[in-house]
């Protein structure tokens, strides 16, 4: 039974690895790529269109807090109720 399960998992893994395509992207027949953006010298390729823009994937900021400040008064910061309803 254990060997049968391992063989089944191996088959599933093999099928999952085979389902990803590795061919270059092309427009659908009869359609063309988007128009050339204003100010761009050439039309973007399919590979260029697959790269997310900086706005779509901003870089992480790892800047540490270098100075701490005392928090100001918050008029909505109330103590917890003694006997909640």
C-alpha positions in Angstrom: 0.0 0.0 0.0 2.8 2.4 0.9 4.6 1.7 -2.4 1.4 2.3 -4.3 1.0 5.7 -2.6 4.5 6.8 -3.5 4.0 5.7 -7.1 0.8 7.7 -7.2 2.5 10.8 -5.8 5.3 10.4 -8.3 2.8 10.3 -11.2 1.0 13.4 -9.9 4.3 15.3 -9.6 5.2 14.2 -13.2 1.9 15.4 -14.6 2.2 18.8 -12.7 5.7 19.4 -14.1 4.6 18.7 -17.6 1.7 21.2 -17.7 3.8 24.4 -17.8 4.5 25.8 -21.3 8.0 27.2 -22.1 7.2 28.7 -25.5 7.7 32.4 -26.2 4.5 34.5 -26.0 2.9 35.6 -29.3 -0.3 37.6 -30.0 -3.4 35.6 -30.9 -3.8 35.1 -34.6 -5.6 38.1 -36.0 -4.7 40.4 -33.1 -1.6 42.6 -32.6 0.4 43.9 -29.7 -0.8 47.1 -27.9 0.0 50.4 -29.5 3.4 52.1 -29.0 3.2 54.1 -25.8 3.6 57.9 -26.1 7.3 58.8 -26.0 8.6 55.3 -26.4 11.0 54.7 -29.3 9.7 51.2 -30.2 6.7 49.0 -29.4 7.2 46.8 -26.3 7.8 43.1 -26.9 5.8 40.4 -25.2 8.7 39.9 -22.7 8.7 43.6 -21.9 5.0 43.5 -21.2 5.4 40.6 -18.8 7.8 42.6 -16.6 5.8 44.4 -13.8 6.4 48.1 -13.6 8.0 49.7 -10.5 4.5 50.9 -9.5 3.2 47.4 -9.6 6.0 45.9 -7.6 7.8 48.6 -5.5 11.0 47.8 -3.8 11.0 47.1 -0.1 12.3 49.8 2.1 14.5 48.4 4.9 15.2 51.7 6.4 15.3 51.4 10.2 13.8 53.9 12.5 16.7 56.1 13.6 14.9 58.6 15.9 11.9 57.9 18.2 9.3 60.5 19.1 6.9 60.8 21.9 3.3 60.1 20.7 1.0 63.1 20.9 -2.4 63.1 22.7 -5.1 61.0 21.1 -8.5 62.1 22.2 -10.0 58.7 21.0 -7.6 56.6 23.1 -9.9 55.6 25.9 -9.2 53.1 28.7 -11.0 49.7 28.5 -14.5 49.5 30.1 -14.5 48.1 33.6 -17.6 46.0 32.9 -18.1 45.4 29.2 -21.7 44.8 28.0 
